[in-house]
Every structure is written in structure tokens, then in C-alpha cells.
């Protein structure tokens, strides 16, 4: 029989929840784990896009915090370049995830918070604890659209090997949405390609 972990910290009652915040960047993701406001977050860095590594670190955190294997895990990240695929991957792995509207985050700063001025993982996980304890003023949660609706809105993506595609083109026109992924391929939005070919 497993005993539920219950803490009362500064008026917040936290019953056996492992909180995880992800600070996303292009090359690396920073993770911060905690079980409550009175606990210093456990922080680490993992390669960007490696959801399997994130899930393994969740299991490590459960052991570090002496939580039962079936403990509730709630995660969050700020909406941005990763879109919603990460949300779906975390939910599929059994986590409860929140995608947070960056502009809505309550930050006590003298200057107005810029949209690109993201919170670090430690600050984000502390706000997650407050949100889970009932403080809904810390931020607004983004509604995650169905995957099919997101595909229709964004178009779909085509992948081309860099060498063969760029060999025939001096450059990619600026309006085209493109980037180089980790497999050394150029990624182009298909809807743009179709418009350009007309």
C-alpha cells in the first residue's frame, strides 16, 4: 500500500504531484522538477526534441523525490516554436500538460514583459505549482486544437536532402517558411511550394 504525499506550503496543499516545467530552445531544453513551493527545483538540460529523454528524467525525478511510480505528473511549457506536437507527446506518455500563453504570465517586473522574454524553467515550475494549487491569475492556458485542424491551418511539410535540393537553387526565397533540421534536410511548407509552382 502506498501512502499519498501531502504538503501544506504557504497555504498551498499539494497532494502527491510531481511538477515539471520545460524551457524550450532550439538546441536544448531545460527541465525543472519540484513537488511544492518550499522545495528548490531539480534542474537539468536535455537535447531538444528528445521526448524519450524527458520521460526517463520524469522517472528519475520520482525516485529522487521518493514519490510512488503512479504519482500524478503535471507539466507545462510556454507556447511558441514547438507548437502542439510536444503537448500531444507528453499526454501520450501519461503526463498532464499545459501549454501556457507567454503574454499572459504574471511577472513582477518594472518594465513590460516582452513576448520573447521567456521565463526560465525554475520560475515557470514555481508558477505551475501556484496554478495547480488554484491560483488562476498566474497565466492563461492555451486551447490545444485537434491535430487535424492544426495540420489544415499550418499546411503540411516536405523534407528534401540539402545537397540535392540546394544544388539547383542559389537561395530559398525569403517568404518561404523553411529551416534546416537536425538530419541536414531542408524543411519547406508544402502549401507555399504549391502556391509558388502555379
C-alpha positions in Angstrom: 0.0 0.0 0.0 1.4 3.4 -1.0 0.8 6.5 1.2 -0.1 9.7 -0.6 2.4 12.5 -0.2 0.6 15.7 1.2 2.3 19.0 1.9 1.0 22.4 3.0 3.3 25.2 1.8 2.3 28.8 2.3 -1.4 27.9 2.1 -1.0 25.6 -0.9 -2.0 22.0 -0.3 -0.1 19.7 -2.7 -1.1 16.0 -2.7 1.5 13.8 -4.4 2.0 15.9 -7.6 5.3 16.0 -9.4 5.5 19.3 -11.3 7.7 19.7 -14.4 8.4 22.8 -16.4 10.1 22.8 -19.8 12.1 25.8 -21.0 12.3 25.2 -24.8 15.1 26.3 -27.1 16.4 25.3 -30.5 19.3 23.1 -29.3 18.5 22.2 -25.7 15.5 22.0 -23.3 15.9 22.9 -19.7 13.7 20.9 -17.2 12.8 21.8 -13.7 11.1 19.4 -11.3 9.5 20.1 -7.9 6.8 18.9 -5.6 6.0 22.2 -4.0 6.9 25.9 -3.4 9.1 25.1 -0.4 11.4 22.9 -2.4 14.3 24.0 -4.6 13.6 22.7 -8.2 15.8 20.0 -9.6 17.1 21.3 -12.9 18.8 19.7 -15.8 19.3 20.1 -19.6 18.4 17.6 -22.3 18.7 17.7 -26.1 15.8 19.5 -27.9 13.2 17.2 -29.3 14.2 14.2 -27.2 10.8 13.4 -25.6 12.0 9.9 -24.6 14.8 11.5 -22.5 12.3 13.8 -20.8 10.1 10.8 -19.9 13.1 9.0 -18.5 14.0 12.0 -16.4 10.5 12.1 -15.0 11.1 8.5 -13.7 14.4 9.6 -12.2 12.7 12.6 -10.5 10.0 10.3 -9.0 12.8 8.3 -7.3 14.7 11.4 -6.2 11.6 12.9 -4.6 10.6 9.5 -3.2 7.3 9.5 -4.9 5.3 6.4 -5.9 5.6 5.3 -9.5 1.9 6.1 -10.2 2.2 9.7 -8.9 0.4 12.4 -10.9 2.8 14.3 -13.1 1.8 17.8 -14.4 4.0 19.6 -16.9 3.9 22.9 -18.7 5.8 24.9 -21.3 5.3 28.3 -23.0 3.6 28.3 -26.3 6.0 29.0 -29.1 8.0 27.4 -31.9 7.4 23.8 -30.8 3.6 24.2 -31.4 1.5 21.4 -30.0 3.3 18.2 -31.1 5.2 18.2 -27.8 1.9 18.6 -25.8 0.5 15.5 -27.6 3.7 13.5 -27.0 3.7 14.3 -23.2 0.0 13.5 -22.9 0.5 10.2 -24.8 3.2 9.4 -22.2 0.8 9.8 -19.4 1.6 13.3 -18.2 -1.0 16.1 -17.7 0.4 19.0 -19.8 -0.5 22.7 -20.0 0.6 25.0 -22.9 0.9 28.4 -21.4 0.2 31.8 -23.2 3.6 33.6 -22.7 2.0 37.1 -22.8 -0.4 36.2 -20.0 2.2 35.2 -17.4 2.1 37.4 -14.3 5.6 38.7 -13.8 6.6 41.3 -11.2 8.9 43.5 -13.2 9.1 47.2 -13.5 9.2 47.1 -17.3 6.6 45.5 -19.5 7.4 41.9 -20.2 8.4 41.3 -23.9 6.8 38.4 -25.7 10.2 36.9 -26.4 11.4 37.3 -22.8 10.7 33.7 -21.6 10.7 32.6 -18.0 13.4 30.2 -17.0 12.4 26.7 -16.1 12.7 27.2 -12.3 10.5 30.3 -12.3 8.0 28.5 -14.6 7.7 25.4 -12.4 7.0 27.6 -9.3 4.1 29.2 -11.2 2.9 25.8 -12.2 2.7 24.9 -8.5 0.7 28.0 -7.8 -1.6 27.3 -10.7 -2.2 23.7 -9.6 -3.0 25.0 -6.1 -5.8 27.1 -7.5 -4.2 30.5 -8.4 -5.6 31.1 -11.9 -4.1 34.6 -12.1 -0.6 33.4 -12.8 -1.3 32.7 -16.5 -3.8 31.7 -19.2 -3.7 28.2 -20.7 -3.8 27.9 -24.5 -6.5 25.8 -26.0 -4.9 22.9 -27.9 -6.6 22.4 -31.3 -7.3 18.9 -32.7 -4.3 17.6 -34.7 -6.3 17.6 -37.9 -7.3 21.2 -37.5 -3.7 22.2 -36.8 -2.5 20.4 -40.0 -5.0 22.2 -42.1 -4.1 25.6 -40.6 -0.3 25.1 -41.0 -0.2 23.1 -44.2 2.0 20.0 -44.2 5.7 19.8 -44.5 8.0 18.3 -47.2 11.6 17.2 -46.5 14.4 17.4 -49.0 18.1 16.4 -48.7 20.1 19.6 -48.5 22.7 18.6 -51.1 20.3 17.6 -53.9 17.8 20.4 -53.4 20.1 23.4 -52.8 22.5 22.3 -55.6 19.8 23.5 -58.1 18.9 26.7 -56.2 21.1 29.7 -55.3 18.8 30.5 -52.3 15.4 30.0 -50.9 13.0 33.0 -51.4 12.5 34.8 -48.1 8.7 34.4 -47.9 9.0 30.6 -47.9 8.9 29.1 -44.5 11.9 26.9 -44.2 14.6 25.7 -41.9 17.4 23.1 -41.7 16.5 20.2 -39.3 18.9 18.0 -37.4 19.0 15.5 -40.2 20.6 18.1 -42.5 17.5 18.4 -44.6 15.6 21.5 -45.7 12.0 21.7 -44.5 9.6 23.6 -46.7 5.9 24.2 -46.1 4.1 22.3 -48.8 1.3 24.9 -49.2 3.9 27.5 -50.1 5.6 25.2 -52.6 2.2 24.6 -54.2 1.5 28.3 -54.5 5.0 29.0 -55.8 4.6 26.4 -58.6 1.4 28.0 -60.0 
